[in-house]
Amino acid sequence: MSRSITAAGLQRAADKLGVSVAHVRAVIAVEAGGAGFLADGRPKILFERHKFSLFSGRKFDASHGDISSRTAGGYRGGEGEYLRLYKALQLDGEAAVRATSWGAFQIMGFNWEACGERSLYGFLMAVHDNEDAHLALFVNFVLSEGLAPALQKRDWAAFARGYNGVDFARNQYDKKLAAAYAAAGGV
């Protein structure tokens, strides 16, 4: 069984969101560079030390500033993010998982309920399964957060603000989404 997104999965997601497949492909391209898994089979992740600091009550900021800080940063990218996650898991496992963005859509672990899961652990199982499971999490998240209308209208700024947070413009997520949409054949 392939772990890659299927054409049927893409179409199902697009239909549920009321958008074209190009809309969905644009988000995949921007969020995870087009794929949800690393070459070694683990889901793509990004560990957010500022979120870990918050979720762990800031008790590791002084002793483990590389993975627990009030400021974002310290990223290693790719497989290097698992080193950071592993270190955080040793300190506070639940906070570490919640402070990590996962898979093809880089959904933060703390959003597990918005993704339609009944537990954080169900969310983890889904992100380790396959990219169609990532699609289902994404669809549920977009619908629960009320982001489908912005996606439908190609209001990339509104979608990016809701999806990536108020600092979306710093990383030009709205511009990247527009460009990725055009590259995916959107009109």
C-alpha positions as CSV (number, residue, x, y, z in Angstrom):
1,M,0.0,0.0,0.0
2,S,1.3,3.4,-1.0
3,R,1.6,6.1,1.7
4,S,1.4,8.9,-0.9
5,I,-1.7,11.0,-1.5
6,T,-4.0,9.3,-3.9
7,A,-6.0,11.0,-6.7
8,A,-9.2,9.8,-5.1
9,G,-8.1,11.2,-1.7
10,L,-7.3,14.6,-3.3
11,Q,-10.7,14.7,-5.0
12,R,-12.5,13.7,-1.8
13,A,-10.8,16.5,0.1
14,A,-11.4,19.0,-2.6
15,D,-15.1,18.0,-2.8
16,K,-15.6,18.2,1.0
17,L,-14.0,21.7,1.1
18,G,-15.8,22.9,-2.1
19,V,-12.5,23.7,-3.8
20,S,-10.4,22.4,-6.7
21,V,-7.6,19.9,-6.3
22,A,-5.3,22.7,-7.2
23,H,-6.3,24.4,-3.9
24,V,-5.4,21.4,-1.9
25,R,-2.1,20.8,-3.8
26,A,-1.1,24.5,-3.1
27,V,-1.4,23.9,0.6
28,I,0.6,20.7,0.4
29,A,3.3,22.4,-1.6
30,V,3.6,25.3,0.8
31,E,3.3,23.4,4.1
32,A,5.5,20.4,3.5
33,G,7.3,20.9,0.2
34,G,4.9,18.5,-1.5
35,A,5.2,15.4,0.7
36,G,4.2,14.4,4.2
37,F,6.9,11.9,4.9
38,L,10.7,11.9,5.1
39,A,12.7,9.5,3.0
40,D,13.1,7.2,6.0
41,G,9.3,6.9,6.3
42,R,8.7,9.2,9.3
43,P,6.2,12.0,9.0
44,K,7.6,15.4,8.2
45,I,7.6,17.5,11.4
46,L,8.7,20.9,12.7
47,F,9.2,21.1,16.4
48,E,8.2,24.5,17.8
49,R,10.2,25.3,21.0
50,H,8.0,28.3,21.9
51,K,5.0,26.1,21.9
52,F,6.8,23.5,24.0
53,S,7.7,26.2,26.4
54,L,4.1,27.2,26.7
55,F,2.7,23.7,27.0
56,S,5.2,22.6,29.6
57,G,4.6,25.6,31.8
58,R,8.0,27.2,30.9
59,K,9.7,24.9,33.3
60,F,12.5,23.9,30.9
61,D,13.3,27.3,29.5
62,A,16.4,27.8,31.7
63,S,17.7,24.2,31.5
64,H,16.9,23.4,27.9
65,G,16.7,26.7,26.0
66,D,17.5,25.0,22.7
67,I,14.1,23.2,22.8
68,S,12.1,25.4,25.3
69,S,12.0,29.1,24.8
70,R,9.5,31.9,24.6
71,T,10.9,32.7,21.1
72,A,10.5,30.5,18.1
73,G,13.6,29.1,16.4
74,G,16.4,26.6,16.7
75,Y,15.1,24.7,13.7
76,R,17.3,22.0,12.2
77,G,14.9,20.9,9.4
78,G,14.2,17.5,8.1
79,E,15.4,14.6,10.2
80,G,17.1,17.0,12.6
81,E,13.7,18.0,13.9
82,Y,13.3,14.5,15.3
83,L,16.4,15.1,17.5
84,R,14.7,18.1,19.0
85,L,11.4,16.3,19.4
86,Y,13.1,13.3,21.0
87,K,14.8,15.5,23.6
88,A,11.5,17.2,24.4
89,L,9.7,13.9,24.7
90,Q,12.1,12.9,27.5
91,L,11.0,16.0,29.4
92,D,7.2,16.2,28.8
93,G,5.8,13.8,26.1
94,E,2.4,15.3,25.7
95,A,3.7,18.9,25.5
96,A,6.3,17.8,22.9
97,V,3.7,16.1,20.6
98,R,1.4,19.1,20.9
99,A,4.2,21.5,20.1
100,T,5.1,19.7,16.8
101,S,3.6,20.3,13.4
102,W,3.0,17.0,11.5
103,G,2.7,15.6,8.0
104,A,1.8,17.0,4.6
105,F,-0.2,19.8,6.1
106,Q,2.0,20.6,9.1
107,I,-0.8,20.6,11.5
108,M,0.2,21.3,15.1
109,G,-0.4,18.5,17.5
110,F,-2.5,20.8,19.8
111,N,-5.1,20.9,17.0
112,W,-5.9,17.2,17.3
113,E,-9.5,17.9,18.3
114,A,-10.1,20.3,15.5
115,C,-8.9,17.6,13.2
116,G,-11.7,15.3,14.3
117,E,-9.6,13.0,16.4
118,R,-10.8,11.7,19.8
119,S,-7.4,11.9,21.3
120,L,-3.9,13.2,20.8
121,Y,-2.8,9.5,20.3
122,G,-5.4,9.0,17.5
123,F,-4.0,12.1,15.8
124,L,-0.5,10.6,16.1
125,M,-1.6,7.3,14.6
126,A,-3.2,9.1,11.6
127,V,-0.1,11.2,10.9
128,H,2.0,8.0,10.9
129,D,-0.4,6.1,8.6
130,N,-0.5,7.7,5.1
131,E,-1.0,11.0,3.3
132,D,-4.7,10.3,2.7
133,A,-5.0,10.3,6.5
134,H,-3.2,13.6,6.5
135,L,-5.8,14.9,4.0
136,A,-8.6,13.8,6.3
137,L,-7.1,15.7,9.2
138,F,-6.6,18.7,7.1
139,V,-10.2,18.8,5.8
140,N,-11.5,18.4,9.3
141,F,-9.3,21.2,10.6
142,V,-10.2,23.6,7.8
143,L,-13.9,22.9,8.3
144,S,-13.8,23.2,12.1
145,E,-11.8,26.4,12.0
146,G,-14.1,28.0,9.4
147,L,-11.3,28.4,6.8
148,A,-13.1,26.8,3.9
149,P,-14.7,30.0,2.6
150,A,-11.3,31.8,2.5
151,L,-9.9,28.8,0.6
152,Q,-12.8,28.8,-1.8
153,K,-12.4,32.5,-2.5
154,R,-8.7,32.2,-2.9
155,D,-8.4,34.8,-0.1
156,W,-4.9,33.6,0.6
157,A,-4.2,36.2,3.3
158,A,-7.3,35.2,5.3
159,F,-6.6,31.5,4.8
160,A,-2.9,31.9,5.8
161,R,-3.8,34.0,8.9
162,G,-6.2,31.3,10.1
163,Y,-4.0,28.4,9.2
164,N,-0.5,29.8,10.0
165,G,-1.3,32.5,12.6
166,V,-1.1,36.2,12.7
167,D,2.6,36.2,11.6
168,F,1.8,34.6,8.3
169,A,3.0,37.6,6.3
170,R,6.5,37.4,7.8
171,N,6.9,34.1,5.9
172,Q,4.8,35.3,3.0
173,Y,2.5,32.3,3.3
174,D,-0.2,34.1,1.4
175,K,2.1,34.8,-1.6
176,K,3.5,31.3,-1.5
177,L,0.0,29.8,-1.6
178,A,-1.0,32.0,-4.5
179,A,2.1,31.0,-6.4
180,A,1.6,27.3,-5.6
181,Y,-2.0,27.4,-6.6
182,A,-1.0,28.8,-10.0
183,A,1.7,26.2,-10.4
184,A,-0.8,23.5,-9.6
185,G,-2.9,24.6,-12.5
186,G,-5.4,26.8,-10.6
187,V,-7.0,29.7,-12.5
